[in-house]
């Protein structure tokens, strides 16, 4: 889907086919933009289900790398095609199509037993990702100052790919260590075999002939406890989901409006052209840092101190209000600080929301609910970017033209200068973001008891069952044998086969 869409765009812009109609170009763009959601959802959902007790760290890493993907693709584009801008569409067509095919066999849901050093491995991934982000930031600064040759672009892209594949070496090392550990257990410990003598017959209850009418609708309002697996309709119709969507529409929508209009904001406040590139770079880097740091911080705070993840989301939304206020009042040179704050807060909100949805509504339908939670981004962007910032900016620009005695020419872009261009818009965005903060407090209150308990208890019990099917360490053999002997089950013959 991705290859087909971007390939058609490439042959269009290079003139290899007849000029398509506007609706056809819109169709190509629609297919191209929607294709990215499939590998994104597949990777995130699979990793969360494989590592449910480290979901915050997993989501943060994946979301962070998505944030870096644009900068990585830029380095590869210069290495493969130099400065041929038309070939960028071709690169975006074939690289995202090849990578899933190469790693298709590895992206699958498995019964994984949590290891003691699991979090340390994720920290290694984090350090690698931070190193990658640091190198990309450094190379972008150098490339802006100096003119790179094709061979220098190839060298920088090669180093980026080496850092990108470094986690694969970490995984191979950890898998080899686990294999050695399992081999040692087979040699040093006894394996417990339980053979049931008169297994009890399975009691089956006949299914009812027909389902009750409207049972699906009735089941929507018969919602399970938080943390259990909700159905899709139960989750969508729940008050918690409504609160999450309202809070993130206000929080994420305002941040997206600021980032989308960053160039015009800088221009209206009198910043030079080269400063705009700096602002965009600051947003990109801090967006990445927000994704990974907020995820790991929330995971540590939750597991060690029972600090609820919705409370961290609430603080992040409140913190983003500072960035909007600085833009609204145009404090001198404050756009640098605003870019950092808004980039960080936008990045932090996305993985936090995904983790909260998976914790409250369960993992059974997480792939669908993950997409439902993402709906707030386009809705918020449309409201605050188009209807608020865009409308008020055009209104202020027309007012300035009238004051100068000028009339707008058809098809000519409006330009506005001064603090007033975005003041009203960002006062409204600040108020809306603060509303999102207040709504998020309601979610914190509603989920306070849930987060005080052991939200990963179910997954810990499942891991114990999975581990029990494998090799049982000798220190646990007697304890488990006593449990089996005292259990209310048919008589069992327990034997230990020493290897």
C-alpha positions as CSV (number, residue, x, y, z in Angstrom):
1,X,0.0,0.0,0.0
2,X,2.8,2.4,1.0
3,X,4.9,1.4,-2.1
4,X,2.0,1.7,-4.5
5,X,1.0,5.2,-3.2
6,X,4.4,6.8,-3.1
7,X,5.5,5.1,-6.3
8,X,2.5,6.6,-8.1
9,X,3.4,10.0,-6.6
10,X,7.0,9.6,-7.8
11,X,6.0,8.7,-11.4
12,X,3.6,11.7,-11.3
13,X,6.1,14.3,-10.2
14,X,8.8,13.0,-12.5
15,X,6.5,13.1,-15.5
16,X,6.7,9.4,-16.3
17,X,2.9,9.2,-16.7
18,X,0.3,11.7,-17.9
19,X,-0.7,14.4,-15.5
20,X,-3.4,12.8,-13.2
21,X,-6.5,14.5,-12.1
22,X,-6.8,16.2,-8.7
23,X,-8.9,13.5,-7.1
24,X,-6.4,10.9,-8.2
25,X,-3.5,12.8,-6.5
26,X,-5.7,13.1,-3.4
27,X,-6.3,9.3,-3.5
28,X,-2.5,8.7,-3.8
29,X,-1.9,11.0,-0.8
30,X,-4.7,9.3,1.3
31,X,-3.2,5.9,0.7
32,X,0.3,7.0,1.4
33,X,-0.5,8.7,4.7
34,X,-2.8,5.9,6.0
35,X,-0.3,3.1,5.0
36,X,2.0,4.2,7.9
37,X,-0.5,3.4,10.5
38,X,-0.4,-0.4,9.8
39,X,3.2,-1.1,10.6
40,X,3.1,1.4,13.5
41,X,0.1,-0.3,15.1
42,X,1.4,-3.8,14.3
43,X,4.8,-3.1,16.0
44,X,3.5,-1.3,19.0
45,X,0.6,-3.7,19.8
46,X,2.8,-6.8,19.4
47,X,5.6,-5.4,21.6
48,X,3.1,-4.3,24.3
49,X,1.5,-7.8,24.4
50,X,4.9,-9.4,24.6
51,X,6.2,-7.2,27.3
52,X,3.0,-6.1,29.2
53,X,4.9,-5.3,32.5
54,X,7.3,-2.9,30.7
55,X,4.7,-1.4,28.3
56,X,5.6,2.2,29.1
57,X,9.2,1.7,28.2
58,X,8.3,-0.3,25.0
59,X,5.8,2.3,23.8
60,X,8.2,5.2,24.5
61,X,11.1,3.6,22.6
62,X,8.9,2.8,19.6
63,X,7.2,6.2,19.6
64,X,10.6,7.9,20.0
65,X,12.1,6.1,17.0
66,X,9.0,7.1,15.0
67,X,9.8,10.7,15.9
68,X,13.4,10.2,14.7
69,X,12.4,8.5,11.5
70,X,12.1,11.7,9.5
71,X,15.6,12.7,10.3
72,X,16.9,9.2,9.6
73,X,15.2,9.1,6.2
74,X,16.7,12.5,5.4
75,X,20.2,11.1,5.9
76,X,19.5,8.1,3.8
77,X,17.9,10.3,1.1
78,X,21.1,12.4,0.7
79,X,23.2,9.2,0.7
80,X,21.2,7.5,-2.0
81,X,20.1,10.4,-4.2
82,X,22.1,13.4,-3.3
83,X,19.9,16.5,-3.6
84,X,17.4,15.1,-6.2
85,X,14.2,16.1,-4.3
86,X,11.9,14.2,-6.7
87,X,13.6,10.9,-5.7
88,X,12.6,11.4,-2.1
89,X,9.2,10.0,-2.9
90,X,10.8,6.9,-4.4
91,X,13.0,6.4,-1.3
92,X,9.9,6.7,0.9
93,X,8.2,4.1,-1.3
94,X,10.7,1.3,-1.3
95,X,12.5,1.5,2.2
96,X,9.3,1.2,4.3
97,X,8.1,-1.6,2.1
98,X,11.4,-3.7,2.3
99,X,11.9,-3.4,6.1
100,X,8.7,-5.1,7.2
101,X,9.3,-7.9,4.7
102,X,12.8,-8.5,6.1
103,X,11.6,-8.6,9.7
104,X,8.2,-10.1,9.2
105,X,9.0,-13.4,11.0
106,X,10.2,-11.6,14.1
107,X,7.0,-9.4,14.6
108,X,4.8,-11.9,16.4
109,X,3.1,-12.4,19.8
110,X,4.9,-14.9,22.0
111,X,4.6,-16.3,25.5
112,X,7.4,-14.4,27.1
113,X,8.5,-14.9,30.8
114,X,9.7,-11.7,32.3
115,X,13.4,-11.8,33.0
116,X,15.1,-10.2,36.0
117,X,17.3,-8.0,33.8
118,X,14.5,-7.1,31.4
119,X,14.4,-3.4,32.3
120,X,18.2,-3.2,32.1
121,X,17.9,-4.4,28.5
122,X,15.4,-1.7,27.7
123,X,17.7,0.9,29.3
124,X,20.4,-0.3,26.9
125,X,17.9,0.4,24.0
126,X,17.2,3.8,25.5
127,X,20.9,4.7,25.6
128,X,21.4,3.6,22.0
129,X,18.4,5.7,20.9
130,X,19.7,8.7,22.8
131,X,23.1,8.2,21.1
132,X,21.3,8.0,17.7
133,X,19.3,11.2,18.4
134,X,22.5,13.0,19.6
135,X,24.5,12.1,16.5
136,X,21.6,13.1,14.2
137,X,21.3,16.4,15.9
138,X,25.1,17.0,15.7
139,X,25.3,16.0,12.0
140,X,22.3,18.3,11.1
141,X,24.1,21.2,12.7
142,X,27.3,20.4,10.8
143,X,25.4,20.0,7.5
144,X,23.8,23.4,8.0
145,X,27.2,25.0,8.5
146,X,29.2,23.1,5.9
147,X,28.4,21.8,2.4
148,X,28.6,18.0,2.4
149,X,29.8,16.0,-0.6
150,X,28.0,12.8,-1.7
151,X,30.7,10.6,0.0
152,X,30.3,12.5,3.3
153,X,26.6,12.0,3.2
154,X,27.2,8.2,2.6
155,X,29.5,8.1,5.6
156,X,27.1,9.8,7.9
157,X,24.2,7.6,6.7
158,X,26.3,4.5,7.3
159,X,27.0,5.5,10.9
160,X,23.3,6.3,11.4
161,X,22.4,2.8,10.1
162,X,25.1,1.3,12.4
163,X,23.5,3.0,15.5
164,X,20.0,2.0,14.3
165,X,21.0,-1.7,14.1
166,X,23.0,-1.7,17.3
167,X,19.9,-2.8,19.4
168,X,19.9,-6.0,17.2
169,X,23.4,-6.8,18.6
170,X,22.1,-6.2,22.1
171,X,19.2,-8.7,21.5
172,X,21.6,-11.3,20.1
173,X,23.9,-11.0,23.1
174,X,20.9,-11.3,25.6
175,X,19.4,-14.3,23.7
176,X,22.8,-16.1,23.8
177,X,23.0,-15.4,27.6
178,X,19.5,-16.8,28.2
179,X,20.3,-19.8,26.1
180,X,23.4,-20.5,28.2
181,X,21.4,-20.0,31.4
182,X,18.7,-22.5,30.2
183,X,21.3,-25.0,29.2
184,X,22.9,-24.7,32.7
185,X,19.5,-25.2,34.3
186,X,18.9,-28.4,32.3
187,X,22.2,-29.8,33.6
188,X,22.1,-28.7,37.2
189,X,18.4,-28.9,38.1
190,X,15.7,-31.6,38.1
191,X,12.6,-31.4,36.0
192,X,9.3,-31.9,37.7
193,X,6.9,-34.2,35.9
194,X,3.3,-34.5,37.1
195,X,1.2,-37.4,35.7
196,X,-2.5,-37.4,36.6
197,X,-4.1,-40.8,37.3
198,X,-7.8,-40.5,37.0
199,X,-8.3,-37.1,35.4
200,X,-11.6,-35.7,36.1
201,X,-14.1,-35.4,33.3
202,X,-14.5,-32.0,31.8
203,X,-18.0,-30.7,32.6
204,X,-19.4,-28.9,29.6
205,X,-22.5,-26.8,29.6
206,X,-24.6,-26.9,26.5
207,X,-24.8,-23.6,24.6
208,X,-28.1,-21.9,24.5
209,X,-30.1,-22.3,21.4
210,X,-30.2,-18.6,20.6
211,X,-28.7,-15.4,22.0
212,X,-30.8,-12.9,23.8
213,X,-32.0,-10.1,21.6
214,X,-30.0,-6.8,22.1
215,X,-27.5,-8.7,24.3
216,X,-24.7,-6.8,22.5
217,X,-26.2,-3.5,23.5
218,X,-26.9,-4.6,27.1
219,X,-23.3,-5.8,27.4
220,X,-22.0,-2.3,26.5
221,X,-23.2,-1.0,29.9
222,X,-22.1,-4.0,31.8
223,X,-18.5,-3.0,31.9
224,X,-15.8,-5.0,33.6
225,X,-13.3,-3.8,36.2
226,X,-10.5,-1.6,35.1
227,X,-7.5,-3.6,33.9
228,X,-9.8,-6.4,32.6
229,X,-10.4,-6.9,28.9
230,X,-13.1,-4.5,27.6
231,X,-14.9,-5.1,24.3
232,X,-14.4,-2.4,21.7
233,X,-17.9,-1.0,22.3
234,X,-17.5,-1.1,26.1
235,X,-14.3,0.9,25.9
236,X,-15.5,3.4,23.4
237,X,-18.7,4.1,25.4
238,X,-16.9,4.3,28.8
239,X,-16.5,7.6,30.6
240,X,-12.8,7.0,31.0
241,X,-12.3,6.8,27.3
242,X,-14.4,10.0,26.8
243,X,-12.2,11.8,29.4
244,X,-9.0,10.6,27.7
245,X,-10.2,11.8,24.3
246,X,-11.3,15.3,25.6
247,X,-8.0,15.8,27.6
248,X,-5.7,14.7,24.7
249,X,-7.8,16.6,22.1
250,X,-7.1,19.8,24.1
251,X,-3.5,18.9,25.0
252,X,-2.2,17.4,21.8
253,X,-4.4,19.6,19.5
254,X,-2.9,22.8,21.0
255,X,0.7,21.5,20.7
256,X,0.1,20.4,17.1
257,X,-1.3,23.9,16.2
258,X,1.8,25.5,17.7
259,X,4.2,23.2,15.7
260,X,2.3,23.5,12.4
261,X,2.4,27.3,12.6
262,X,5.9,27.6,14.0
263,X,7.3,29.1,10.8
264,X,4.6,31.8,10.6
265,X,4.9,32.5,14.3
266,X,8.7,33.0,14.0
267,X,8.2,35.2,10.9
268,X,5.5,37.4,12.6
269,X,7.8,37.9,15.6
270,X,10.7,39.0,13.4
271,X,13.0,36.0,13.6
272,X,15.4,35.4,10.7
273,X,14.9,32.6,8.3
274,X,17.8,30.5,9.6
275,X,16.2,30.7,13.1
276,X,13.1,28.8,11.8
277,X,15.3,25.8,11.0
278,X,16.6,25.9,14.6
279,X,13.1,26.0,16.1
280,X,12.1,23.0,14.0
281,X,15.2,21.1,15.0
282,X,14.5,21.9,18.7
283,X,10.9,20.6,18.4
284,X,12.0,17.4,16.7
285,X,14.8,16.6,19.3
286,X,12.7,17.5,22.3
287,X,9.7,15.6,20.9
288,X,11.9,12.5,20.8
289,X,13.2,13.1,24.3
290,X,9.6,13.7,25.6
291,X,8.5,10.3,24.2
292,X,11.3,8.2,25.7
293,X,12.0,10.1,28.9
294,X,8.3,10.5,30.0
295,X,7.7,6.8,29.2
296,X,10.7,5.5,31.2
297,X,10.0,8.0,34.0
298,X,6.4,7.0,34.3
299,X,7.3,3.3,34.3
300,X,9.8,3.7,37.1
301,X,7.4,5.9,39.1
302,X,4.5,3.5,38.6
303,X,6.4,0.3,39.5
304,X,8.4,1.7,42.4
305,X,6.2,4.4,44.0
306,X,2.7,3.6,42.6
307,X,2.7,7.0,41.0
308,X,-0.3,6.9,38.6
309,X,0.4,7.4,34.9
310,X,-2.7,9.6,34.4
311,X,-1.2,12.0,37.0
312,X,2.0,12.3,35.0
313,X,-0.1,13.0,31.8
314,X,-2.0,15.7,33.8
315,X,1.3,17.4,34.8
316,X,2.5,17.3,31.2
317,X,-0.6,18.9,29.9
318,X,-0.3,21.7,32.5
319,X,3.4,22.2,31.7
320,X,2.5,22.7,28.0
321,X,0.4,25.8,29.0
322,X,3.6,27.6,29.7
323,X,4.8,27.2,26.1
324,X,1.5,28.5,24.8
325,X,1.5,31.5,27.1
326,X,5.0,32.5,26.0
327,X,3.9,32.5,22.3
328,X,0.7,34.4,23.2
329,X,2.5,37.3,24.8
330,X,5.7,37.2,22.6
331,X,8.3,37.5,25.3
332,X,11.6,38.4,23.8
333,X,13.5,35.3,22.5
334,X,11.0,33.1,24.3
335,X,10.3,31.1,21.1
336,X,13.4,29.0,21.8
337,X,12.0,28.0,25.2
338,X,8.5,27.5,23.7
339,X,9.8,25.2,21.0
340,X,11.5,23.0,23.7
341,X,8.4,22.9,26.0
342,X,5.8,22.2,23.3
343,X,8.0,19.7,21.6
344,X,8.7,17.8,24.8
345,X,5.0,17.9,26.0
346,X,3.7,16.7,22.6
347,X,6.1,13.8,22.6
348,X,5.4,12.9,26.2
349,X,1.6,12.8,25.8
350,X,1.5,10.3,22.9
351,X,3.1,7.3,24.7
352,X,1.5,8.1,28.0
353,X,-2.0,8.0,26.5
354,X,-1.3,4.7,24.7
355,X,0.0,3.1,27.9
356,X,-3.0,4.4,29.9
357,X,-5.5,2.9,27.4
358,X,-3.7,-0.5,27.5
359,X,-3.8,-0.5,31.3
360,X,-7.4,0.6,31.8
361,X,-9.1,-1.3,29.0
362,X,-6.8,-4.4,28.7
363,X,-4.8,-5.8,25.8
364,X,-7.4,-8.0,24.1
365,X,-8.6,-5.2,21.7
366,X,-5.6,-2.9,22.2
367,X,-4.9,-2.7,18.5
368,X,-8.3,-1.1,17.8
369,X,-8.3,1.0,21.0
370,X,-4.8,2.3,20.2
371,X,-6.2,3.7,17.0
372,X,-9.2,5.1,18.8
373,X,-7.0,7.0,21.2
374,X,-5.1,8.5,18.2
375,X,-8.3,10.1,16.9
376,X,-7.8,13.0,19.2
377,X,-4.7,14.2,17.3
378,X,-6.4,15.0,13.9
379,X,-9.5,16.4,15.7
380,X,-7.5,18.7,17.9
381,X,-5.3,19.8,15.1
382,X,-8.3,20.7,12.9
383,X,-10.0,22.6,15.7
384,X,-7.0,24.6,17.0
385,X,-4.9,24.8,13.8
386,X,-7.6,25.5,11.2
387,X,-10.5,27.0,13.0
388,X,-8.7,28.9,15.7
389,X,-5.1,29.8,14.7
390,X,-5.6,29.9,11.0
391,X,-8.9,31.9,11.1
392,X,-7.6,34.5,13.7
393,X,-4.3,34.9,11.9
394,X,-6.1,35.7,8.6
395,X,-8.4,38.1,10.3
396,X,-5.5,40.0,11.9
397,X,-3.6,40.1,8.6
398,X,-6.6,41.5,6.8
399,X,-7.0,44.1,9.6
400,X,-3.3,45.2,9.0
401,X,-3.9,45.4,5.3
402,X,-6.9,47.6,5.7
403,X,-5.0,49.9,8.1
404,X,-2.4,50.3,5.3
405,X,-5.1,51.0,2.7
406,X,-4.3,47.8,0.8
407,X,-6.6,45.2,-0.7
408,X,-6.1,41.5,-0.8
409,X,-5.3,40.1,-4.2
410,X,-6.9,36.8,-5.2
411,X,-4.7,33.8,-4.5
412,X,-2.1,35.8,-2.7
413,X,-0.9,34.6,0.7
414,X,-1.7,36.8,3.7
415,X,1.2,38.0,5.9
416,X,0.9,39.4,9.4
417,X,3.6,40.9,11.6
418,X,3.7,41.5,15.3
419,X,2.7,39.9,18.6
420,X,-1.0,40.4,17.9
421,X,-1.0,37.9,15.0
422,X,-1.2,34.9,17.2
423,X,-2.1,36.4,20.6
424,X,-5.8,35.7,20.6
425,X,-5.3,32.2,19.1
426,X,-2.9,31.1,21.7
427,X,-4.9,32.6,24.6
428,X,-7.7,30.4,23.4
429,X,-5.3,27.4,23.0
430,X,-3.9,28.0,26.5
431,X,-7.4,28.1,28.0
432,X,-8.4,24.9,26.1
433,X,-5.1,23.2,27.2
434,X,-5.9,24.2,30.8
435,X,-9.4,22.7,30.3
436,X,-7.7,19.5,29.2
437,X,-5.6,19.6,32.5
438,X,-8.8,19.9,34.6
439,X,-10.5,17.1,32.7
440,X,-7.4,14.9,33.2
441,X,-7.6,15.5,36.9
442,X,-11.0,13.7,36.8
443,X,-9.4,10.7,35.2
444,X,-6.7,10.7,38.0
445,X,-9.5,10.7,40.6
446,X,-11.5,8.0,39.0
447,X,-8.5,5.6,38.6
448,X,-6.7,6.3,41.9
449,X,-7.7,3.0,43.5
450,X,-6.8,1.0,40.4
451,X,-3.3,2.4,40.3
452,X,-2.8,1.9,44.0
453,X,-3.1,-1.9,43.4
454,X,-1.0,-4.3,41.4
455,X,-2.1,-3.5,37.9
456,X,0.3,-6.1,36.4
457,X,-0.9,-8.9,38.8
458,X,-2.7,-10.8,36.0
459,X,0.4,-10.8,33.7
460,X,2.7,-11.9,36.6
461,X,0.4,-14.9,37.3
462,X,0.4,-15.8,33.6
463,X,4.2,-15.7,33.5
464,X,4.3,-18.1,36.5
465,X,2.1,-20.5,34.7
466,X,4.2,-20.2,31.5
467,X,7.4,-20.7,33.5
468,X,6.0,-23.8,35.3
469,X,5.6,-25.5,31.9
470,X,9.3,-25.3,31.4
471,X,12.2,-26.2,33.6
472,X,11.6,-25.8,37.3
473,X,14.7,-24.9,39.4
474,X,15.6,-27.5,42.0
475,X,15.0,-25.0,44.8
476,X,11.4,-24.7,43.8
477,X,10.7,-28.4,43.2
478,X,9.8,-29.3,46.8
479,X,7.6,-26.3,47.3
480,X,5.6,-26.9,44.1
481,X,5.4,-30.6,44.9
482,X,3.8,-29.8,48.3
483,X,1.3,-27.4,46.6
484,X,0.4,-30.1,44.1
485,X,0.0,-32.7,46.9
486,X,-2.3,-30.5,48.9
487,X,-4.3,-29.3,45.9
488,X,-7.9,-30.4,45.4
489,X,-7.1,-32.5,42.3
490,X,-7.1,-36.2,41.4
491,X,-4.2,-38.3,42.8
492,X,-0.9,-37.5,41.1
493,X,2.4,-39.4,40.7
494,X,5.2,-36.9,41.2
495,X,8.6,-37.9,39.9
496,X,11.9,-36.1,39.6
497,X,14.2,-37.0,36.7
498,X,17.7,-35.9,37.5
499,X,19.8,-35.1,34.4
